[in-house]
Amino acid sequence: MLNKYGAIGAIYALLAVAFGAFGAHGLKDVLDEDMLEVFETGVRYQMYHGLGILVVAVLSDRVGKADVLRRGAMLLHIGIIVFSGSLYVLSLSGTKWLGAITPIGGVCFLAGWAMIAWALWSSRSDSRSVK
């Protein structure tokens, strides 16, 4: 899991830096302040969750419940695509109905973090019972 999800997390972080620079320099004069803020929100959440995927990849080799961690990382991955992706398209196109899709990505983030927390918590309990 480390190689696959580690690479995915790193790529999302790399793209967040690139998109952030594009937003700050390339879109500053193109988008109004509100839409630029929407774009930046997408970048910020992409970075947070890209780093989260990277951390999960590292943790998966150190704790049990790797299958649950993998599903949690997958939900973060889907969340980035839906949440950040919809914000990027919304800000660049002005298509307002995409705002209705964004919360689906947020729910994926919440579910992913919940799965990760559960996997780490239950892995902690498993390691205590082994001693």
C-alpha positions in Angstrom: 0.0 0.0 0.0 2.9 2.3 0.7 4.0 2.7 -2.9 0.6 3.1 -4.5 -1.1 5.4 -2.0 2.2 7.1 -1.1 2.6 8.0 -4.8 -1.1 9.1 -5.0 -0.8 11.4 -2.0 2.5 12.9 -3.2 1.0 13.5 -6.6 -2.0 15.3 -5.1 0.3 17.4 -3.0 2.4 18.3 -6.0 -0.7 19.2 -8.0 -2.0 21.3 -5.1 1.2 23.4 -5.2 1.0 23.7 -9.0 -2.7 24.6 -8.8 -2.1 27.1 -6.0 0.6 28.8 -8.0 -1.7 28.9 -11.0 -4.5 30.4 -8.9 -2.2 33.0 -7.3 -0.5 34.1 -10.5 -2.6 33.0 -13.5 -6.1 33.5 -12.2 -5.7 36.6 -10.0 -6.7 38.9 -12.9 -9.2 36.4 -14.4 -11.5 35.4 -11.5 -13.3 37.7 -9.2 -12.4 37.6 -5.5 -15.2 35.1 -4.6 -14.3 32.6 -7.3 -10.6 32.9 -6.6 -11.4 32.0 -2.9 -13.5 29.0 -4.1 -10.5 27.8 -6.2 -8.1 28.3 -3.3 -10.5 26.3 -1.0 -10.2 23.4 -3.5 -6.4 23.7 -3.5 -6.2 23.8 0.3 -8.4 20.7 0.8 -6.6 18.8 -1.9 -3.3 19.5 -0.1 -4.7 18.5 3.3 -6.1 15.2 2.0 -3.2 14.5 -0.3 -0.9 14.6 2.8 -3.5 12.5 4.6 -3.3 9.8 2.0 0.5 9.9 2.2 0.4 9.5 6.0 -2.0 6.7 5.7 0.3 5.0 3.3 3.2 5.2 5.8 1.0 4.0 8.7 -0.4 1.1 6.8 2.9 -0.8 7.0 3.1 -0.1 10.8 -0.3 -1.0 12.1 -3.0 -3.6 11.5 -6.2 -3.0 9.7 -4.5 -2.2 6.4 -7.6 -3.0 4.5 -9.7 -0.5 6.4 -6.9 2.1 6.1 -6.9 1.5 2.3 -10.6 2.0 2.1 -10.2 5.2 4.1 -7.5 6.4 1.8 -9.7 5.6 -1.2 -12.5 7.7 0.3 -10.0 10.6 0.7 -9.0 10.1 -2.9 -12.6 10.2 -4.1 -13.2 13.2 -1.9 -10.4 15.1 -3.5 -11.8 14.4 -7.0 -15.4 15.3 -6.1 -14.8 18.1 -3.6 -11.8 19.9 -5.0 -12.6 19.0 -8.6 -16.1 20.5 -8.4 -14.7 23.6 -6.8 -12.1 24.0 -9.6 -14.7 23.5 -12.3 -17.2 25.8 -10.5 -14.6 28.6 -10.1 -13.3 28.4 -13.7 -16.7 27.9 -15.4 -19.1 29.7 -13.2 -21.4 26.7 -13.3 -23.2 27.2 -10.0 -25.0 23.9 -9.8 -21.7 22.2 -9.3 -21.8 23.6 -5.7 -24.5 20.9 -5.1 -21.9 18.2 -5.8 -19.2 19.5 -3.5 -20.8 18.3 -0.2 -20.6 14.7 -1.6 -16.8 15.1 -1.6 -17.0 16.4 1.9 -18.9 13.4 3.0 -16.2 11.2 1.5 -13.6 13.1 3.5 -15.6 12.6 6.7 -16.1 8.9 6.0 -12.5 8.4 5.1 -11.2 10.0 8.2 -13.7 8.1 10.3 -12.5 4.8 8.8 -8.8 5.8 9.4 -9.5 6.7 13.0 -11.4 3.5 13.6 -8.6 1.4 12.0 -5.9 3.1 14.1 -8.0 2.9 17.3 -8.9 -0.7 16.9 -5.3 -1.5 15.8 -4.3 0.0 19.1 -6.7 -2.2 21.0 -5.5 -5.3 19.0 -1.9 -4.6 20.0 -2.8 -4.4 23.7 -4.5 -7.8 23.6 -1.5 -9.4 22.0 0.8 -8.5 24.9 
